[in-house]
Amino acid sequence: MSRRPDGLLTHNLLDEDKGPQDACGVFGVWAPGEEVAKLTFYGLYALQHRGQESAGIATSDGERILIYKDMGLVSQVFTESDLVSLTGNLAIGHCRYSTTGSSSWVNAQPTLRPTKYGTLALAHNGNLTNTGDLAESVHKLEPDAPKNSRGATTDTEIMTALIALQDENNVEASALAVLPILEGAFSLVFMDEKTLYAARDRHGVRPLVIGKLENGWVVASESAALDIVGASFVREVEPGEFIAIDENGLRAHKWSTPEPKGCLFEYVYLARPDTSIAGRGIHATRVEIGKRLAKEHPVEADLVIPVPESGTPSAIGYATGSGITYGLGLVKNSYVGRTFIQPSQTIRQLGIRLKLNPLRDVIEGKRIVVVDDSIVRGNTQRAIVRMLREAGAAEIHVRISSPPVKWPCFYGIDFASRAELIASGLAVEEIRRSIGADSLGYVSLEGLIEATQIAEENLCSACFTGKYPIAIPADMSEGKMRLEITEVQGKK
């Protein structure tokens, strides 16, 4: 629950059942003569799955930057008149899910900061791991500033301040001075009055792609956002690369040696199925995961159904690989989510039924394989199994298109803490009993990695293995890793 600037409280009806929350979405466009605000609006619309808490757009006409942002979905934040007023030749946009800082208007992006050579607007997808040290650097550069002006609650504000406070001649030089001291995961789009910039951390944890318009350029979190604005895919922004786009075209700098560690969970859940990452289509990857699930965890059944929408491609793959009929057994209400109405206790008790409802005539008397992308706390799967039993399913076999999630993420996904992750404390058979399924099978880590067609050493699988490729400071991990602390203490 959070409070809007107008004082209204917002509620997510399924907060107690919250699964992995998406990273943010970023979009940038340089296109003189085009309606850049509208292009950015539609780009963010394509990236809405990556963040549903707030949205913002900044534009520049070459002389000044205008910015508009608010809490809510992209379609709720912007009206036609808002977009018409945001004129210019270039723009950046952001849709946010909070992984650092509270869910409030003040933390909505893009951020804005004056510099000695103009204005800087910045939008960020990811999560820095050395924010404490960076905040100290801001304090040293701005020691006399009131605490509330430098007391950034997000890593985005800290990055914006660091770039703006550099003693350089322009944004480009300032950014190139700051990027090497940033640790963690970041895919950035930012701008001054005349130039669009983009940068990606040396590990390339979060995706970032470049597209070409007939009269301009686009940078976005996913290739699906290029498609919606009619931009042709050019390439990915490389790990450790800085991009600048202006009237002279596109230029790139390698500010660091690449050490690729792309997020494996992007392939499982985060990215849209019509997106491609590292040359591999997400839909094709998820179908292949389903085929491997069928091979690794076969079962005699009458029907394969997905948990929509993220389970659909893998369910298709499982049906193909097993020869079992694929069908629709659960109907999703796409409009359940954030609301400004306080739900009653009766409504809360309905739980997952607000979001999914079974098709009894399809399910009744059938042995069902139900495919989902992950199990976090187990509440969703427990409710789904119960619903399917009540709808008359004879048997329910749960298949998961990722390995057990045992470790929290510190690179831009808001998983539950380790104490709340059901797989961190229970074996697969114990989880099966907890959710009430007749059988439970997870795809193996090897099977998942093979389905991506990416070399294992170039992927981050920390949420499955606990092996973090970027060091995590103790003060950042203390809360999320508290189960591990308890385990260590118990062994003493």
N, C-alpha and C positions, 0 to 999 in steps of 0.2 A: 504494500500500500504506500502511495506517495501523494504529495500535495502539489497541485498545480499553482501557477502564479495567482490565479483568481481565487484560490482558497479551497477549491473543490478537491475532495479526496478521490484518487483513482484506485481501482481494485482490479486485480486479476482473479477471476473466479476460481482458478485452479492453482493458486499460489502454493497450496500445501502439496501439490503433486507436480511441482515444477521440474522439468527435465533439463537437459543441457540447453542453455540459452545462447543464441547465435552471437557471433562476433558482429561488429558494426559493418556498415556498407559505405564506401566512399566513391565519389564520381567527380570528374573534372572535365571541362570542355573548353577549348580555344577555337572559336569559330566566328570571326567577324562577319556581320551581316545576317547571322542566324539568331533565332530566339533562344539564347543560351539558357535562360531560366527554365523555359519549357523543356528543352532537351534534358536539363539536369533533373527536373521534376520526374520525367519519364524514366530516366536512368535510375533514380532513387526508387521509383515504383517497382522496377525490376529487381531491386536489391532489398525490398521491404522485408524479406524473410530473415535478413541478417540483423535487423534491429527495428523494434516496434515501439520504442518509448518516446523518441523525439526525432525531429527532422529539421534540417536547415539548409538554406541556399545562400551563397554570397556571389555577387556579380560585380564586374567592373567595366566602366565605359572608357577606361584609359586615364581617367582623371580621379575618380573616387570609387570606393568599394561600398556597395550596399549589402546589407545582410538581413535576412528574416528567418527566424527559427521559433519553434514552439513544441510543446509536448503533444504527443499523439502520432498517429499514422501519417504517412506522406499525404494521403488524400484528405485527411482531416486538417492538416496544418495549413495547406496552401489553397487559396481560391484563385480564380481566373484573374481577378484584379491584383492580387498579390504578385503573381507571375508577370503580369504586364508592367508593373511598376519596377521590377527588377531587370532593368535594361543593361546592355553591355555587350562586350566582345568575348568575354571569358567568364567562367563560373566554376565554382566547386560546390558540392553538396554532400550531405551526411545523413544517414539514418542510424540511430543509436540504440544499442542495448548496453546498459552500464555494467562494466567489469571493474572499473575503479571510479570512485565518486558516486554520490547519490543520484537517484533518478529524479532530477529536478531541472527546471528551466535553466538555471544558472550554469548547468553542466552540459546543456545542449550544444551541438557543434553546427557549423564551424566556429572556432574561436577567432577573436579579432584583437589585434594589438598594434599600436602605432610604433613605428621605427624612425630612425633618423633620416631614412631615405624613402619614406612612404608608409604604407599600411600593409600588414600581413594578416591573411586569413588562412586557417589551417583546419584540416579534417583528418582523423586518424582511425585506423582499424588495427587493433592489436592490444598489447599490454606491455609496458616497460617493466623491467625488473630492478632497475637501479634508481627509482624515483627519489629515494631519500637523499642520495648523493647529488642528484640533479637539482633537487630543491635547494640544497645548500649552495650550489653554484649560482642559482638565481639570487639567493640572499646576498652573496658576495658581490654580484653585479649590481644589485639594487638594495643596498643595506638600509637606506633611509625610507624605503617605501613602507606604508602602513601594512600591518600583517595581513589584513583582509585583501589587500591588492596583490600580494605575492603568495598568499597562502592557498595555492592552487589545490583543488580537491581532485583533479584528474591529471594523469600524465600528459594529456593533450595540452592543457594549459601550461604545464612546465616546459614542454618542448617549444610552444609558441613564444613563451617569455625568453627562453634561452636564445632562440634564433633572433628575436627582435632586439635583444640587448647586446649582441655582438658588435664589436668595434670594427666593422667591415664596411665596404663601399656599397653593397647591395645585398638583396635577399639570397641570391645564389651563393655568394662567398660566405655569408653567415651560415646558411644551411650546411654547406660543405665543411665548415668548422665545427658544427654541432653534431652532425650525424655520427662521426666516429666515437663519440662518448656515450651514445645511447646504447643500452643493453636491453634485450628482450625482443619482442615481436612488434613490428610496426610496418604498415603500408600507409603512406601518406599522400594526400593531395593538398597543395597549398598554392597561394597566389599573392602577388602584389598587384598594383594597378594595371600592369601591362603584360605580365608573364604568368603562365601556368607551370607549376612544378609538381614533381612526383618523386617519391623515394621509397625504397624497400629495404628492410633490415638485411644483414649479411646472410641470414639463414633462410630468408624467403618463407617464413612460417605461414603468413597470410597471403592469399593470392592478390595480384595486381596486374592488369593487362592494358595494352595500348591498342587503340583503334583509329582508323582513318575515315574522316568524313570527306565529302567532295570538296568542302571548303574549310577544312579544319581537322582538329585532332581530339580524341577522347581518351581519358584514362579512367578505369573503373575496377572495382573489386572483382567482378566476374564478367566473362565474355557474354553472358546473357544480357547484360546491360548495354553492351555494344549493339547487339541485335535489335533491341527495342528502339534505338535512336537511328538505326540505319547506318551504323559505322561498320566497316570491315575490319576484322581482326588482323592485327599486324604481328604482334608478338607479346610475350610477357615482359614486364619490367623485371630485369634480372636481380637476384639477391645481391645486395651491396651496390645497387645502381641508383644514380640520381638523373632525373630527366628534367629538361627545361623546354618549354614550347612558347614561341612568340612569333612575331612577323617574319623572323629569319628562318623559321622551321623548327625542327626538333633536334636537340643536341643532348648527348648523354655523357655522364662521367661515372667511372667505377670508383667509388669512394672507399671500397673495402674488397678484399678477396672473398669471393663467395664461399660459403660453407652450407650448402643446401640442407634444410631440415623442414620440408613442407609438411603441414599438418595432415596427418592421416585421417582425422575425423572429418575433414572437408569432404572426403570421398564417401564417407558413411552417411553424413547427415547435413552438414552446414550448407554446402553449395547446392544451387539449383540443379535439377537433373539435366537441364538443357545448357549447362555450362561445361567448358573444357578446362582442365588444369594440366599443365605440362604435356599438352598434346593428347590427353586422354579424356574422352567424354565421360562425364559423371554418370549419365544414364547407363552407358555400356558397362562401366565399372560395377555399378550396383547390380545389374543383371548378372554379370559374371560372379559376383559375390554370392548371389542366390543359387547359382548352379553349383558352386563349391559347397554351399551349405547343404544342398541336396545330397551331394556325394559324401560329405563328412557326417551328416546326421540324417540318414534315410529313415522313413517310417511308412507304414501302410496307412493310407488315408483316402478320403473321398474328394477333398476339396482343399485348395490352397487359397488363403485370403490374406490381403495386406492390412496392416494398420495404416490407413491413409494419413498423409500422402507419402511420407518419407519411406514407408515400407513397400511401396508399390513396385518399383523396379526389381528389388530383390525377390519379392514374391513371384513376379513373372519368371525370374531366373530359376527359382526353386521349382516352379511348376514345369518349366522346360526341362530342367535337369532330372526331375523325378518321374515325369510322365503323368503326374496327377493334375486333374482339371483345375484351372485357375478361375476364380470367381470373386465377385464383390460381396462381402459379408458384413461389412461395417460401413455406415454412411457417416461422413464427417460434416459437421456444421462449421463452415469456414468463418463464420462471423463471431464465434465465441472468442473472447480475449479480454482486452481492457475495457472497463466500463466505468462510468461515473456514478453508478447507482450502487448503494450498499446492498449486497445480496443477503437475503434472509437465511436463517439456519436451515430451513427446509430446502432451499435452493442449493446451499453448500453441500448438503447431504447427498444430493444427486450426483455430485462429483463428476466423474468422467462422462456421464450420460449427457451432460451439457454439450460435450464435444463430439461424442461418437454414439451411434445407436445401431444395434444389430438388425439385420434382415432375417426375421424368423423363418420365413418360407424357404430361404436359401440354406439356412444353418440346421434346421431341425432334423434330428436323426442322423446327421453326417459326422464323420470323423474329420476334424478340421486341423489343418496346419495353418497357424497364424504367424505371419512374418512381420517383425518390427526392426527398427534400426539399432536400438540399444535398450538396456535396462539400467536405470540410474538408482532410484530409491526402491523401485518395484511396485509402487502404488498404482501406476497406470496399468501394468500388465495384470496385477491382481484384480483390478476392476474389470478389465476386458475379459479375463477368463470367467469371472463371475457372470458377466452379462451374457457371454456365449453359452454358459451352462443353463442360465435361465431361459435362453432362446431355444434350448433343446438340443444342443450339440451332444453327440454321443461320446466323443473324445476330443481333447484339445491338446495339440502339440505345438509348443511355442518355439520358434526359430528366430535367432537374432543375428543380424548381418554385421555385427562387430564382436570382437572378443569382450570378455567381462571388463567393464570400466571400474578400475580399482583405485585410481589416483586422480586428484584434482588437476585442473589445467591452470597455468599461470601465464598463458600466452594469448589470452583473448576470448576464451570460452568460460562462461560461468557455470561450471559443474558444481554440484553439491560438495561439501567438505568430505574428507575421507571417512569421517565418522558416519556420514549419511549415505555413502555409497554401499548398496547392499552387497556387491561382490567383494568388497574389501574385508568383510567379516564372515561371509558364508561361502561354502563350496557350491558347485552347480546343482547338486542334488538337493541341498538345503534351500537354495533359491527356488527350485522347482516346487518343493513342498510349500514354501512361503507364498508363492503366487497361485498355487492350486492347479497347475497344469499336469497333464498325464505324462508329458516328457518335455524336456528343455534342451536345446542345443545352440551353442554359439559357434560362429565361424572361427576357425583358428587364426591366430595372428599371421601365420605363414600364408594361409589361404587369402586373407584380406590383402596383404602386401602384394602377392602374386597377381591379384585381380587389378591392382592399380597400374601394373607394369612399370613401377618406379623402383629403383634399387633401394633396398632396405636402409642403407647408410644415408640416403638422401631424404628420409622421412622422419618426422617426430611422432613417436608412438607412446609418449610418456603417460598418457591417461590409461593405457593398457599395461605398461611395463614398469612405470615408476622411474624410468631412465630419462632424466631431463637433459636435453642437449645444451640448454642455457642455464647457467647457475642461478639458483633461487636463494635470495637472502633469507636468513632466519626470521627476521621481523615480518617478512611477507608471507612465509609459509606456516607460521605458528598456528593460526586458527584452522586453516584448511587441512593441515597434516596432523591434527591432534590425536587421531587413532594410532598413528605410528609412535607418537610420544608415549601414549599409554602402553603400547606393546613393549617398548624398550624398558619403561619403568617396571613393567610386570616381570621382566626377565632378570631383574637385579635381585 
